[in-house]
Amino acid sequence: MNGQALKLIRQYHNIKQGHLASDLGVSNSYLSEIETGKKEVTIELLNKYSKFFNIPMSSLMLFSENLEDNTISGRFRLSFASKLKQIMEWVVAKDDHFGAKKL
């Protein structure tokens, strides 16, 4: 799982890391380690993200695609996930630039 994608989802919704950690029932340091890729996300935590942000688990799992999958469909999914992450980065940066309200 790409922790950066989870971070971008949180940032897109203008939620501070400590607030989300509290709402998900995990420590802030654990969530930080997930977002920086130091720890792997669990299915249980993905389920909490899915419910909290109302995002289907299948959409979150898109960022877990196997980088070694060299089939056409595998390359397409990986490319799509990469482009989606770039769009999310752009939206978050745009909101930060224009001073979006943070929770």
Backbone atoms as SQL, in Angstrom:
CREATE TABLE atoms (id INTEGER PRIMARY KEY, chain TEXT, resi INTEGER, resn TEXT, atom TEXT, x REAL, y REAL, z REAL);
INSERT INTO atoms VALUES
  (1, 'A', 1, 'MET', 'N', 0.854, -1.182, 0.000),
  (2, 'A', 1, 'MET', 'CA', 0.000, 0.000, 0.000),
  (3, 'A', 1, 'MET', 'C', 0.883, 1.222, 0.000),
  (4, 'A', 2, 'ASN', 'N', 0.506, 2.181, -0.731),
  (5, 'A', 2, 'ASN', 'CA', 1.254, 3.411, -0.806),
  (6, 'A', 2, 'ASN', 'C', 0.755, 4.373, 0.274),
  (7, 'A', 3, 'GLY', 'N', 1.544, 4.523, 1.323),
  (8, 'A', 3, 'GLY', 'CA', 1.172, 5.416, 2.421),
  (9, 'A', 3, 'GLY', 'C', 1.002, 6.849, 1.973),
  (10, 'A', 4, 'GLN', 'N', 1.748, 7.226, 0.926),
  (11, 'A', 4, 'GLN', 'CA', 1.625, 8.590, 0.418),
  (12, 'A', 4, 'GLN', 'C', 0.207, 8.838, -0.111),
  (13, 'A', 5, 'ALA', 'N', -0.397, 7.825, -0.708),
  (14, 'A', 5, 'ALA', 'CA', -1.771, 7.972, -1.199),
  (15, 'A', 5, 'ALA', 'C', -2.726, 8.213, -0.042),
  (16, 'A', 6, 'LEU', 'N', -2.524, 7.487, 1.067),
  (17, 'A', 6, 'LEU', 'CA', -3.379, 7.701, 2.236),
  (18, 'A', 6, 'LEU', 'C', -3.182, 9.104, 2.804),
  (19, 'A', 7, 'LYS', 'N', -1.948, 9.571, 2.791),
  (20, 'A', 7, 'LYS', 'CA', -1.662, 10.932, 3.249),
  (21, 'A', 7, 'LYS', 'C', -2.363, 11.950, 2.359),
  (22, 'A', 8, 'LEU', 'N', -2.312, 11.732, 1.052),
  (23, 'A', 8, 'LEU', 'CA', -2.955, 12.668, 0.125),
  (24, 'A', 8, 'LEU', 'C', -4.471, 12.680, 0.314),
  (25, 'A', 9, 'ILE', 'N', -5.057, 11.538, 0.592),
  (26, 'A', 9, 'ILE', 'CA', -6.500, 11.485, 0.857),
  (27, 'A', 9, 'ILE', 'C', -6.814, 12.328, 2.086),
  (28, 'A', 10, 'ARG', 'N', -6.012, 12.164, 3.126),
  (29, 'A', 10, 'ARG', 'CA', -6.210, 12.943, 4.358),
  (30, 'A', 10, 'ARG', 'C', -6.051, 14.439, 4.075),
  (31, 'A', 11, 'GLN', 'N', -4.995, 14.799, 3.350),
  (32, 'A', 11, 'GLN', 'CA', -4.746, 16.203, 3.054),
  (33, 'A', 11, 'GLN', 'C', -5.836, 16.794, 2.162),
  (34, 'A', 12, 'TYR', 'N', -6.306, 16.008, 1.213),
  (35, 'A', 12, 'TYR', 'CA', -7.376, 16.474, 0.330),
  (36, 'A', 12, 'TYR', 'C', -8.610, 16.869, 1.133),
  (37, 'A', 13, 'HIS', 'N', -8.881, 16.135, 2.190),
  (38, 'A', 13, 'HIS', 'CA', -10.038, 16.416, 3.039),
  (39, 'A', 13, 'HIS', 'C', -9.719, 17.421, 4.149),
  (40, 'A', 14, 'ASN', 'N', -8.515, 17.991, 4.092),
  (41, 'A', 14, 'ASN', 'CA', -8.090, 19.028, 5.043),
  (42, 'A', 14, 'ASN', 'C', -8.192, 18.561, 6.499),
  (43, 'A', 15, 'ILE', 'N', -7.739, 17.345, 6.746),
  (44, 'A', 15, 'ILE', 'CA', -7.767, 16.795, 8.095),
  (45, 'A', 15, 'ILE', 'C', -6.340, 16.646, 8.589),
  (46, 'A', 16, 'LYS', 'N', -6.089, 17.152, 9.765),
  (47, 'A', 16, 'LYS', 'CA', -4.756, 17.029, 10.358),
  (48, 'A', 16, 'LYS', 'C', -4.517, 15.583, 10.780),
  (49, 'A', 17, 'GLN', 'N', -3.249, 15.198, 10.734),
  (50, 'A', 17, 'GLN', 'CA', -2.870, 13.821, 11.027),
  (51, 'A', 17, 'GLN', 'C', -3.328, 13.384, 12.418),
  (52, 'A', 18, 'GLY', 'N', -3.139, 14.227, 13.427),
  (53, 'A', 18, 'GLY', 'CA', -3.542, 13.881, 14.789),
  (54, 'A', 18, 'GLY', 'C', -5.040, 13.678, 14.921),
  (55, 'A', 19, 'HIS', 'N', -5.812, 14.504, 14.226),
  (56, 'A', 19, 'HIS', 'CA', -7.277, 14.385, 14.253),
  (57, 'A', 19, 'HIS', 'C', -7.713, 13.058, 13.639),
  (58, 'A', 20, 'LEU', 'N', -7.128, 12.715, 12.488),
  (59, 'A', 20, 'LEU', 'CA', -7.500, 11.463, 11.831),
  (60, 'A', 20, 'LEU', 'C', -7.077, 10.263, 12.674),
  (61, 'A', 21, 'ALA', 'N', -5.867, 10.323, 13.226),
  (62, 'A', 21, 'ALA', 'CA', -5.393, 9.221, 14.069),
  (63, 'A', 21, 'ALA', 'C', -6.374, 8.968, 15.208),
  (64, 'A', 22, 'SER', 'N', -6.809, 10.028, 15.838),
  (65, 'A', 22, 'SER', 'CA', -7.770, 9.906, 16.938),
  (66, 'A', 22, 'SER', 'C', -9.075, 9.289, 16.458),
  (67, 'A', 23, 'ASP', 'N', -9.589, 9.778, 15.338),
  (68, 'A', 23, 'ASP', 'CA', -10.853, 9.261, 14.806),
  (69, 'A', 23, 'ASP', 'C', -10.754, 7.806, 14.368),
  (70, 'A', 24, 'LEU', 'N', -9.564, 7.386, 13.915),
  (71, 'A', 24, 'LEU', 'CA', -9.382, 6.008, 13.471),
  (72, 'A', 24, 'LEU', 'C', -8.987, 5.077, 14.615),
  (73, 'A', 25, 'GLY', 'N', -8.688, 5.663, 15.781),
  (74, 'A', 25, 'GLY', 'CA', -8.321, 4.856, 16.932),
  (75, 'A', 25, 'GLY', 'C', -6.904, 4.321, 16.888),
  (76, 'A', 26, 'VAL', 'N', -6.002, 5.083, 16.264),
  (77, 'A', 26, 'VAL', 'CA', -4.589, 4.701, 16.213),
  (78, 'A', 26, 'VAL', 'C', -3.761, 5.870, 16.730),
  (79, 'A', 27, 'SER', 'N', -2.507, 5.596, 17.049),
  (80, 'A', 27, 'SER', 'CA', -1.647, 6.682, 17.529),
  (81, 'A', 27, 'SER', 'C', -1.192, 7.547, 16.359),
  (82, 'A', 28, 'ASN', 'N', -0.885, 8.787, 16.671),
  (83, 'A', 28, 'ASN', 'CA', -0.399, 9.708, 15.655),
  (84, 'A', 28, 'ASN', 'C', 0.917, 9.200, 15.067),
  (85, 'A', 29, 'SER', 'N', 1.786, 8.643, 15.917),
  (86, 'A', 29, 'SER', 'CA', 3.080, 8.151, 15.419),
  (87, 'A', 29, 'SER', 'C', 2.889, 6.969, 14.473),
  (88, 'A', 30, 'TYR', 'N', 1.922, 6.100, 14.772),
  (89, 'A', 30, 'TYR', 'CA', 1.643, 4.965, 13.887),
  (90, 'A', 30, 'TYR', 'C', 1.147, 5.462, 12.530),
  (91, 'A', 31, 'LEU', 'N', 0.229, 6.417, 12.546),
  (92, 'A', 31, 'LEU', 'CA', -0.288, 6.954, 11.292),
  (93, 'A', 31, 'LEU', 'C', 0.828, 7.633, 10.509),
  (94, 'A', 32, 'SER', 'N', 1.714, 8.324, 11.200),
  (95, 'A', 32, 'SER', 'CA', 2.859, 8.956, 10.548),
  (96, 'A', 32, 'SER', 'C', 3.742, 7.913, 9.865),
  (97, 'A', 33, 'GLU', 'N', 3.977, 6.803, 10.550),
  (98, 'A', 33, 'GLU', 'CA', 4.805, 5.740, 9.967),
  (99, 'A', 33, 'GLU', 'C', 4.131, 5.107, 8.755),
  (100, 'A', 34, 'ILE', 'N', 2.823, 5.006, 8.780),
  (101, 'A', 34, 'ILE', 'CA', 2.079, 4.489, 7.628),
  (102, 'A', 34, 'ILE', 'C', 2.241, 5.452, 6.450),
  (103, 'A', 35, 'GLU', 'N', 2.019, 6.740, 6.706),
  (104, 'A', 35, 'GLU', 'CA', 2.051, 7.741, 5.643),
  (105, 'A', 35, 'GLU', 'C', 3.446, 7.915, 5.039),
  (106, 'A', 36, 'THR', 'N', 4.482, 7.656, 5.816),
  (107, 'A', 36, 'THR', 'CA', 5.854, 7.796, 5.301),
  (108, 'A', 36, 'THR', 'C', 6.400, 6.489, 4.745),
  (109, 'A', 37, 'GLY', 'N', 5.620, 5.420, 4.825),
  (110, 'A', 37, 'GLY', 'CA', 6.036, 4.148, 4.267),
  (111, 'A', 37, 'GLY', 'C', 6.934, 3.326, 5.171),
  (112, 'A', 38, 'LYS', 'N', 7.099, 3.742, 6.428),
  (113, 'A', 38, 'LYS', 'CA', 7.929, 2.987, 7.361),
  (114, 'A', 38, 'LYS', 'C', 7.227, 1.725, 7.845),
  (115, 'A', 39, 'LYS', 'N', 5.900, 1.736, 7.810),
  (116, 'A', 39, 'LYS', 'CA', 5.107, 0.568, 8.188),
  (117, 'A', 39, 'LYS', 'C', 4.078, 0.311, 7.101),
  (118, 'A', 40, 'GLU', 'N', 3.732, -0.964, 6.968),
  (119, 'A', 40, 'GLU', 'CA', 2.697, -1.356, 6.008),
  (120, 'A', 40, 'GLU', 'C', 1.326, -1.173, 6.643),
  (121, 'A', 41, 'VAL', 'N', 0.386, -0.725, 5.856),
  (122, 'A', 41, 'VAL', 'CA', -0.972, -0.546, 6.351),
  (123, 'A', 41, 'VAL', 'C', -1.664, -1.905, 6.452),
  (124, 'A', 42, 'THR', 'N', -2.473, -2.076, 7.472),
  (125, 'A', 42, 'THR', 'CA', -3.221, -3.315, 7.647),
  (126, 'A', 42, 'THR', 'C', -4.581, -3.211, 6.960),
  (127, 'A', 43, 'ILE', 'N', -5.172, -4.358, 6.705),
  (128, 'A', 43, 'ILE', 'CA', -6.524, -4.380, 6.131),
  (129, 'A', 43, 'ILE', 'C', -7.495, -3.694, 7.084),
  (130, 'A', 44, 'GLU', 'N', -7.297, -3.894, 8.379),
  (131, 'A', 44, 'GLU', 'CA', -8.169, -3.267, 9.378),
  (132, 'A', 44, 'GLU', 'C', -8.116, -1.736, 9.259),
  (133, 'A', 45, 'LEU', 'N', -6.911, -1.182, 9.116),
  (134, 'A', 45, 'LEU', 'CA', -6.789, 0.270, 8.985),
  (135, 'A', 45, 'LEU', 'C', -7.360, 0.750, 7.660),
  (136, 'A', 46, 'LEU', 'N', -7.136, -0.006, 6.589),
  (137, 'A', 46, 'LEU', 'CA', -7.736, 0.351, 5.299),
  (138, 'A', 46, 'LEU', 'C', -9.249, 0.380, 5.388),
  (139, 'A', 47, 'ASN', 'N', -9.812, -0.566, 6.113),
  (140, 'A', 47, 'ASN', 'CA', -11.258, -0.599, 6.303),
  (141, 'A', 47, 'ASN', 'C', -11.733, 0.648, 7.038),
  (142, 'A', 48, 'LYS', 'N', -10.966, 1.086, 8.031),
  (143, 'A', 48, 'LYS', 'CA', -11.317, 2.310, 8.761),
  (144, 'A', 48, 'LYS', 'C', -11.248, 3.529, 7.840),
  (145, 'A', 49, 'TYR', 'N', -10.190, 3.601, 7.005),
  (146, 'A', 49, 'TYR', 'CA', -10.086, 4.690, 6.023),
  (147, 'A', 49, 'TYR', 'C', -11.288, 4.661, 5.092),
  (148, 'A', 50, 'SER', 'N', -11.617, 3.474, 4.602),
  (149, 'A', 50, 'SER', 'CA', -12.725, 3.308, 3.671),
  (150, 'A', 50, 'SER', 'C', -14.021, 3.861, 4.258),
  (151, 'A', 51, 'LYS', 'N', -14.297, 3.507, 5.505),
  (152, 'A', 51, 'LYS', 'CA', -15.525, 3.977, 6.150),
  (153, 'A', 51, 'LYS', 'C', -15.459, 5.467, 6.468),
  (154, 'A', 52, 'PHE', 'N', -14.312, 5.931, 6.975),
  (155, 'A', 52, 'PHE', 'CA', -14.184, 7.320, 7.383),
  (156, 'A', 52, 'PHE', 'C', -14.337, 8.268, 6.193),
  (157, 'A', 53, 'PHE', 'N', -13.677, 7.928, 5.082),
  (158, 'A', 53, 'PHE', 'CA', -13.704, 8.805, 3.916),
  (159, 'A', 53, 'PHE', 'C', -14.758, 8.411, 2.894),
  (160, 'A', 54, 'ASN', 'N', -15.505, 7.328, 3.187),
  (161, 'A', 54, 'ASN', 'CA', -16.529, 6.827, 2.269),
  (162, 'A', 54, 'ASN', 'C', -15.935, 6.538, 0.883),
  (163, 'A', 55, 'ILE', 'N', -14.825, 5.792, 0.911),
  (164, 'A', 55, 'ILE', 'CA', -14.123, 5.390, -0.311),
  (165, 'A', 55, 'ILE', 'C', -14.146, 3.865, -0.361),
  (166, 'A', 56, 'PRO', 'N', -14.535, 3.272, -1.480),
  (167, 'A', 56, 'PRO', 'CA', -14.538, 1.805, -1.559),
  (168, 'A', 56, 'PRO', 'C', -13.142, 1.226, -1.302),
  (169, 'A', 57, 'MET', 'N', -13.100, 0.098, -0.617),
  (170, 'A', 57, 'MET', 'CA', -11.825, -0.573, -0.363),
  (171, 'A', 57, 'MET', 'C', -11.088, -0.847, -1.667),
  (172, 'A', 58, 'SER', 'N', -11.820, -1.189, -2.713),
  (173, 'A', 58, 'SER', 'CA', -11.177, -1.497, -3.996),
  (174, 'A', 58, 'SER', 'C', -10.407, -0.294, -4.530),
  (175, 'A', 59, 'SER', 'N', -10.907, 0.902, -4.279),
  (176, 'A', 59, 'SER', 'CA', -10.196, 2.102, -4.713),
  (177, 'A', 59, 'SER', 'C', -8.917, 2.303, -3.923),
  (178, 'A', 60, 'LEU', 'N', -8.976, 2.027, -2.620),
  (179, 'A', 60, 'LEU', 'CA', -7.775, 2.139, -1.801),
  (180, 'A', 60, 'LEU', 'C', -6.751, 1.082, -2.188),
  (181, 'A', 61, 'MET', 'N', -7.226, -0.100, -2.519),
  (182, 'A', 61, 'MET', 'CA', -6.335, -1.198, -2.881),
  (183, 'A', 61, 'MET', 'C', -5.637, -0.943, -4.213),
  (184, 'A', 62, 'LEU', 'N', -6.171, -0.053, -5.027),
  (185, 'A', 62, 'LEU', 'CA', -5.545, 0.293, -6.304),
  (186, 'A', 62, 'LEU', 'C', -4.094, 0.716, -6.094),
  (187, 'A', 63, 'PHE', 'N', -3.818, 1.371, -4.954),
  (188, 'A', 63, 'PHE', 'CA', -2.473, 1.850, -4.685),
  (189, 'A', 63, 'PHE', 'C', -1.553, 0.742, -4.192),
  (190, 'A', 64, 'SER', 'N', -2.070, -0.470, -4.073),
  (191, 'A', 64, 'SER', 'CA', -1.268, -1.611, -3.639),
  (192, 'A', 64, 'SER', 'C', -0.813, -2.463, -4.810),
  (193, 'A', 65, 'GLU', 'N', -1.077, -2.006, -5.989),
  (194, 'A', 65, 'GLU', 'CA', -0.775, -2.814, -7.169),
  (195, 'A', 65, 'GLU', 'C', 0.671, -3.293, -7.172),
  (196, 'A', 66, 'ASN', 'N', 0.844, -4.494, -7.633),
  (197, 'A', 66, 'ASN', 'CA', 2.155, -5.119, -7.713),
  (198, 'A', 66, 'ASN', 'C', 2.988, -4.425, -8.794),
  (199, 'A', 67, 'LEU', 'N', 4.120, -3.887, -8.393),
  (200, 'A', 67, 'LEU', 'CA', 4.986, -3.188, -9.337),
  (201, 'A', 67, 'LEU', 'C', 5.631, -4.143, -10.337),
  (202, 'A', 68, 'GLU', 'N', 5.612, -5.424, -10.045),
  (203, 'A', 68, 'GLU', 'CA', 6.227, -6.421, -10.912),
  (204, 'A', 68, 'GLU', 'C', 5.250, -6.970, -11.951),
  (205, 'A', 69, 'ASP', 'N', 3.987, -6.617, -11.870),
  (206, 'A', 69, 'ASP', 'CA', 2.976, -7.123, -12.791),
  (207, 'A', 69, 'ASP', 'C', 3.226, -6.505, -14.161),
  (208, 'A', 70, 'ASN', 'N', 3.764, -7.290, -15.076),
  (209, 'A', 70, 'ASN', 'CA', 4.163, -6.772, -16.377),
  (210, 'A', 70, 'ASN', 'C', 3.135, -7.055, -17.466),
  (211, 'A', 71, 'THR', 'N', 1.928, -7.492, -17.064),
  (212, 'A', 71, 'THR', 'CA', 0.884, -7.702, -18.057),
  (213, 'A', 71, 'THR', 'C', 0.344, -6.348, -18.492),
  (214, 'A', 72, 'ILE', 'N', -0.373, -6.348, -19.585),
  (215, 'A', 72, 'ILE', 'CA', -0.963, -5.090, -20.074),
  (216, 'A', 72, 'ILE', 'C', -1.900, -4.501, -19.034),
  (217, 'A', 73, 'SER', 'N', -2.771, -5.333, -18.454),
  (218, 'A', 73, 'SER', 'CA', -3.712, -4.812, -17.457),
  (219, 'A', 73, 'SER', 'C', -2.972, -4.359, -16.203),
  (220, 'A', 74, 'GLY', 'N', -1.912, -5.067, -15.815),
  (221, 'A', 74, 'GLY', 'CA', -1.123, -4.667, -14.653),
  (222, 'A', 74, 'GLY', 'C', -0.434, -3.330, -14.870),
  (223, 'A', 75, 'ARG', 'N', 0.138, -3.153, -16.049),
  (224, 'A', 75, 'ARG', 'CA', 0.794, -1.868, -16.366),
  (225, 'A', 75, 'ARG', 'C', -0.230, -0.736, -16.415),
  (226, 'A', 76, 'PHE', 'N', -1.423, -1.030, -16.935),
  (227, 'A', 76, 'PHE', 'CA', -2.468, -0.018, -16.994),
  (228, 'A', 76, 'PHE', 'C', -2.895, 0.410, -15.585),
  (229, 'A', 77, 'ARG', 'N', -3.140, -0.580, -14.696),
  (230, 'A', 77, 'ARG', 'CA', -3.549, -0.256, -13.328),
  (231, 'A', 77, 'ARG', 'C', -2.472, 0.544, -12.613),
  (232, 'A', 78, 'LEU', 'N', -1.223, 0.159, -12.788),
  (233, 'A', 78, 'LEU', 'CA', -0.122, 0.872, -12.164),
  (234, 'A', 78, 'LEU', 'C', -0.027, 2.301, -12.705),
  (235, 'A', 79, 'SER', 'N', -0.165, 2.455, -14.003),
  (236, 'A', 79, 'SER', 'CA', -0.128, 3.787, -14.614),
  (237, 'A', 79, 'SER', 'C', -1.291, 4.640, -14.132),
  (238, 'A', 80, 'PHE', 'N', -2.478, 4.032, -14.063),
  (239, 'A', 80, 'PHE', 'CA', -3.656, 4.750, -13.603),
  (240, 'A', 80, 'PHE', 'C', -3.478, 5.210, -12.156),
  (241, 'A', 81, 'ALA', 'N', -2.980, 4.317, -11.294),
  (242, 'A', 81, 'ALA', 'CA', -2.758, 4.665, -9.890),
  (243, 'A', 81, 'ALA', 'C', -1.748, 5.797, -9.772),
  (244, 'A', 82, 'SER', 'N', -0.705, 5.746, -10.589),
  (245, 'A', 82, 'SER', 'CA', 0.315, 6.792, -10.566),
  (246, 'A', 82, 'SER', 'C', -0.268, 8.132, -10.996),
  (247, 'A', 83, 'LYS', 'N', -1.050, 8.138, -12.062),
  (248, 'A', 83, 'LYS', 'CA', -1.670, 9.384, -12.544),
  (249, 'A', 83, 'LYS', 'C', -2.666, 9.926, -11.521),
  (250, 'A', 84, 'LEU', 'N', -3.425, 9.039, -10.912),
  (251, 'A', 84, 'LEU', 'CA', -4.390, 9.466, -9.899),
  (252, 'A', 84, 'LEU', 'C', -3.668, 10.106, -8.720),
  (253, 'A', 85, 'LYS', 'N', -2.560, 9.522, -8.311),
  (254, 'A', 85, 'LYS', 'CA', -1.775, 10.082, -7.215),
  (255, 'A', 85, 'LYS', 'C', -1.232, 11.460, -7.590),
  (256, 'A', 86, 'GLN', 'N', -0.793, 11.626, -8.836),
  (257, 'A', 86, 'GLN', 'CA', -0.304, 12.933, -9.289),
  (258, 'A', 86, 'GLN', 'C', -1.415, 13.981, -9.258),
  (259, 'A', 87, 'ILE', 'N', -2.614, 13.595, -9.647),
  (260, 'A', 87, 'ILE', 'CA', -3.755, 14.519, -9.604),
  (261, 'A', 87, 'ILE', 'C', -4.043, 14.906, -8.159),
  (262, 'A', 88, 'MET', 'N', -4.015, 13.917, -7.257),
  (263, 'A', 88, 'MET', 'CA', -4.266, 14.201, -5.848),
  (264, 'A', 88, 'MET', 'C', -3.195, 15.147, -5.295),
  (265, 'A', 89, 'GLU', 'N', -1.933, 14.934, -5.663),
  (266, 'A', 89, 'GLU', 'CA', -0.855, 15.820, -5.217),
  (267, 'A', 89, 'GLU', 'C', -1.095, 17.242, -5.705),
  (268, 'A', 90, 'TRP', 'N', -1.538, 17.377, -6.952),
  (269, 'A', 90, 'TRP', 'CA', -1.792, 18.699, -7.527),
  (270, 'A', 90, 'TRP', 'C', -2.935, 19.397, -6.796),
  (271, 'A', 91, 'VAL', 'N', -4.003, 18.659, -6.521),
  (272, 'A', 91, 'VAL', 'CA', -5.164, 19.244, -5.833),
  (273, 'A', 91, 'VAL', 'C', -4.772, 19.690, -4.425),
  (274, 'A', 92, 'VAL', 'N', -4.031, 18.844, -3.710),
  (275, 'A', 92, 'VAL', 'CA', -3.612, 19.195, -2.349),
  (276, 'A', 92, 'VAL', 'C', -2.700, 20.414, -2.378),
  (277, 'A', 93, 'ALA', 'N', -1.759, 20.449, -3.315),
  (278, 'A', 93, 'ALA', 'CA', -0.847, 21.599, -3.422),
  (279, 'A', 93, 'ALA', 'C', -1.622, 22.868, -3.774),
  (280, 'A', 94, 'LYS', 'N', -2.611, 22.747, -4.640),
  (281, 'A', 94, 'LYS', 'CA', -3.428, 23.892, -5.030),
  (282, 'A', 94, 'LYS', 'C', -4.207, 24.423, -3.829),
  (283, 'A', 95, 'ASP', 'N', -4.797, 23.516, -3.046),
  (284, 'A', 95, 'ASP', 'CA', -5.543, 23.921, -1.856),
  (285, 'A', 95, 'ASP', 'C', -4.617, 24.587, -0.842),
  (286, 'A', 96, 'ASP', 'N', -3.405, 24.025, -0.659),
  (287, 'A', 96, 'ASP', 'CA', -2.437, 24.616, 0.270),
  (288, 'A', 96, 'ASP', 'C', -2.044, 26.016, -0.194),
  (289, 'A', 97, 'HIS', 'N', -1.873, 26.176, -1.497),
  (290, 'A', 97, 'HIS', 'CA', -1.472, 27.464, -2.056),
  (291, 'A', 97, 'HIS', 'C', -2.537, 28.537, -1.845),
  (292, 'A', 98, 'PHE', 'N', -3.796, 28.141, -1.951),
  (293, 'A', 98, 'PHE', 'CA', -4.881, 29.101, -1.808),
  (294, 'A', 98, 'PHE', 'C', -5.439, 29.153, -0.399),
  (295, 'A', 99, 'GLY', 'N', -4.768, 28.490, 0.536),
  (296, 'A', 99, 'GLY', 'CA', -5.117, 28.617, 1.961),
  (297, 'A', 99, 'GLY', 'C', -6.403, 27.937, 2.343),
  (298, 'A', 100, 'ALA', 'N', -6.581, 26.697, 1.914),
  (299, 'A', 100, 'ALA', 'CA', -7.796, 25.959, 2.304),
  (300, 'A', 100, 'ALA', 'C', -7.831, 25.814, 3.812),
  (301, 'A', 101, 'LYS', 'N', -9.030, 25.854, 4.360),
  (302, 'A', 101, 'LYS', 'CA', -9.219, 25.740, 5.806),
  (303, 'A', 101, 'LYS', 'C', -8.864, 24.342, 6.289),
  (304, 'A', 102, 'LYS', 'N', -8.041, 24.266, 7.321),
  (305, 'A', 102, 'LYS', 'CA', -7.621, 22.987, 7.899),
  (306, 'A', 102, 'LYS', 'C', -8.448, 22.707, 9.146),
  (307, 'A', 103, 'LEU', 'N', -8.784, 21.421, 9.327),
  (308, 'A', 103, 'LEU', 'CA', -9.527, 21.019, 10.522),
  (309, 'A', 103, 'LEU', 'C', -8.572, 20.765, 11.665);
